[in-house]
Amino acid sequence: MGIYVAPNNSVERNGGSFQECDINTNTHTVTKEYGRYCTIRDHENAPPTSKPGRFWHQIYRTPDNTE
C-alpha cells in the first residue's frame, strides 16, 4: 500500500498520483475509494477532499530525478 496523506499536509519527497478514499487509520487499510484523483508534486501540500475525514491514497509514485 502506498502512503496516505490528509488534506493540507505535505507529501515530502513522495509526490505522485493520488486517489481520494476513506481509510481505517488503526489498521492503515483503505475502506472505500472514490472517483477523485489528483497529482501532488514533491514538497507540496495535498489539496482539499470533497468531504471532511477523507484522505488521499497514493496509487503511483513519481520517480526521483537521478541526474
Secondary structure, 3 states (H helix, E strand, C coil): CCCEECCCCECCCCCEEEEEEEEECCCCEEEEEEEEEEEECCCCECCCCCCCCCEEEEEEECCCCCC
